[in-house]
Amino acid sequence: MKRPVILLVAFVLITKTSQSQGCIMVRNISGFGQYNFTDNSFSTSNWRLNIINRYYKSFKDYKGKINQETAEQNVAIIRSNTLDLSLSMLLNKGWALSFSLPISSNSREASIEHGGANTTRHTTSTFGIGDIRFTAYKWLLKPTVKQKGNIQLGLGLKLPTGDFKYQDYFYRNDSTKVLSAVNPSIQLGDGGTGIITETNFFYILNAVRTLSLYGNFYYLINPREQNGVAFTAGKTPPRIDSIAGNIVNSVPDVYSFRFGAILNSKTGYFQQD
């Protein structure tokens, strides 16, 4: 019983010490490397392919934690659909190497960025590959088929392969439009080379190995502060903002945290985040 308790305490301590900055959503979420949830055992193959699709919709405007309660006509609606392809090479002694390629289709529907408040709504969109990732993983305990739990640490590199200067048309009225860089929330990349830190864990709760818990903590450190792309929606920004550099997109640190349970049975498979 001591080992599972130590694993859970260590996981909590690791996640509690992390902080974040930046306001842009995590564009893609990686999956787990060696752990095979379909039979609660480790894969015996040398390669593993994960295909994960993530759909995200944002339909409220927040400033920090405060809902701005923007009128429905003026609220910005973001839709992000990302297909994440991850190929992992499984090595000896719990090591694994992973390559991840995200492919995204994003859109942002709004009125204020175009003709202004209470005008016709228009949509800007992006499509293409995102920022690829190379990550090395290591299980802290020696992987075995019958073990009840383990913690995996990951360290990697994110490259700025996604287009962070993607442009689309912003409408001034029904007949006039201007080509300009889209909102940073739907850009395919952030323009920075980042350091990836990741923690995964699982713990099997019952003797028949049909019920298990899992968790994932992902933190991306981006040393670059700005990527040089100005978001103006095709308009002339206030001079004070131009001088201060407030219109130039940031390259933020980002994080994600997932925790859930998995139920396996002879008739089906259920996962809940």
N, C-alpha and C positions, 0 to 999 in steps of 0.2 A: 504493500500500500504506500510505502514511503516514496517510491519512484514516481508514480503518477502525481502525488502532491507536489513533489519538487519540480516536475515539469510544468504544472499549472502555475505555480508561484513564480518560476523563472519567466514564463511568458508574460504574466502580468507586470513584472518588474521591467521587462524590456519595453513594453508598450507605454507604460506610464511616464517614461523619461523622455519621450519624443514630443517635439513641438512642430508647428507648421507656420507657413506664411504664404500669402498669395491667395487670389480669389478665383482662379480658373479651375474648372473641374478636372479630375483625373480623366484623361481621354481614353484610356484602355486599362483593363484590369487583367493581370496574368493569372493563370491557373496554378495548380499544384504540379510538382515535378514527378516524383516517383510513386506517389501513393495512388493506388487504384481503388476507387471507392466502390466499384461494382462487385468486388469479392473480398474487400478488406485485406488485401495482401499486396506485397510489393511485386512489381513487374519483373519478370526474369529475362526480358528482351534487352537488347542493347540500345534501342531507340524507342522514343515515345512521342506521339503526335497529339497535341491538344488543340481542339477547335472550339473557341468560345465566342458567342455573340452577345453583345450588350446593347440594350436599347435604353436610352435616357431621354426624358422629357422634362423641361423646366417651363413652368407657366406662372411663376410669381416673381416679383422684384423685391430683393432684399438689400438692405444697407447694413452690413454686419449681420446681426441676428434679428434685425427689425424688419418686419414685412411692411413695405411701403404702401400696400393696398392700392396699387395702381389700377385705374379704371380699365375694364376689360378691353376697350378699344385701343388703349395705349400700351398694354402690357406686352413684353417681348416673350415669344414662345420659341424655345430652343428644342430641336429634335436631333439626337445624335445616335447613330447606329454604327457600331464598330464590330468588325469581325477580326478576332485576334488569332493568328496562327502561330503556335509555339512548337518547335521541334527540340526535343531534349535527347542528349546522349548520356546514358546511364553508365557510370564508371564504378570501380571497386570502392569498398569501404564507405559507402554512403555518399559519394561525390556524384555530381551531375552537372552538365553544361547545357545551357538553353539559349536558343535563338528565337526571338519573337518578332513577328511582323504584323502590325495592325493595318487594317484597311477600313477607312471611315467614310460615311456619307452623312453630312451634317447640314442643318438648315436653321435659319433664324427669321422668324416672321415678326414684323414690327411696323409701327407707323412713325414713331418719333425720329428714327434714323433716316427716314425718307422725307416725306412732305412736312412732318411735324405732328404735334399732338392733334388727335381727333381728325386725322386725314386718312386717306386710303392706306390699308395695310399692304406691304410688299414683302417678298421673301428673298433673302440672299442664301447661297448654299455653297458647299465645298464637297469634293470627292477625290479620294486618292489614298496613297499609303501614308502612314504616320511615322512617328519616331521609332526606329527599330531598337531592340534591346538585346544585349548579350549578358548573361548572368551565370555565375557559378554558385552551386548549392552544395550544402553539406549537412547530413543528418548528424545530430550530436551523439545519439546512441547508435550502436551498430544495427542496421536494419535486419530484421528477421520477419518471417511470415507470421509468427504467432505473437509478436509483441503487441502490447495494448496501447502504447502511445509513444510519441517521439516529437522532437522539435527540429526543424530545419532552418538553417540560416542561409541567406543569399546575399551576394555582393556582385554588382555588375555595372554596366555602362550603357547609357542611353545616348544615341547619336541623333543629331538634328536632320534626319532624312525627310521628315514631313514638311510640306510647304507651309511656312509661317508668314508668307507674303501673298497668300491667295486673294484674288480680287473678284468682285462681282459688281453688278450695277445697282446703284442707289437712285431712286426716283425722286426728283424734285417736284414733279407733278405727273399727270397721266401721259404726257408726251415728251418730257425731258428726263434724261437719266445720265448719271456720271459713274464712270468706272473707278473703283477705289478698293483698298484693302478691307476685307470683311471684319466683323467683330472678332476679337481674340477668342471668344468662347467657342467659335466654330472653326478656327484655324486648324489645319491638320497637324501642326507641330508648334513648338514654342521657340525654336531657334537656338536652343542651348544644348551643350553637351553636359549630361548630368550623371551623377553617381547614384546607383540604385542600392538601397538596403532593404532587405525583406526577411520576414519571419513567418514560418508556417508551423502549425502544430495539429496533431490529431490525438484523440483518446477514445478507445472503444469501451463502451459502458457495460455490455453484457457478455456472458460466457459464450453465447451462440454467435456473437460478432455480427449482429444485425443492426445495432444502434451505436452511432459514434458521433462525437463532437469534432469540429474542426475550426481553425481560425487562420487568418492571414492578415499580416500587417505590412504595408508597402509604403516606403518613404523615399522620395526622389529629391536629391540635393542638387540644385542648379546654381553653380558659382556665378554665372552670368546674370547681371541685373536687368538689362534691357536688350531687346533684339534689333533695335533701330527702325522698326516698322511703326508708323504713326497711324492710329485709328481716328479718322476724321469724318467717316461716312460721306466723303466727297464734299465736305463743307469747309469753309475757312474757319479755323479754330480761333478762339480769343487770343490776343497777342500775349497776355500774361501766361496762359497755359503753354503756348509755344516756347516762350523763354524758359519756363520752369521745366520743360520736358514732360509735362503731365500727359501729353497725348501719345507718348511712345510706349509701346507694349512692354510689360514686364516679362521676365522669365522666372516664374515663381517656383519655389519649392512646393511639392504637392504630396499628399498622403492619402491612403485609403485603409480602412479597417473593416474586416468581415469576420463574422462569427456565426456559426450555424450548426445544424444537426443533420445527420443522414440516416435514413431508415432503409435497410435492405431486406427484402423478403423473396420468397420463391416466385411470387407473382408480380413483383414490381420493384421500383427503385424511386425513392423520394428524397429530395434535398431541400432544406429550408434555411435561407440566410436570416 
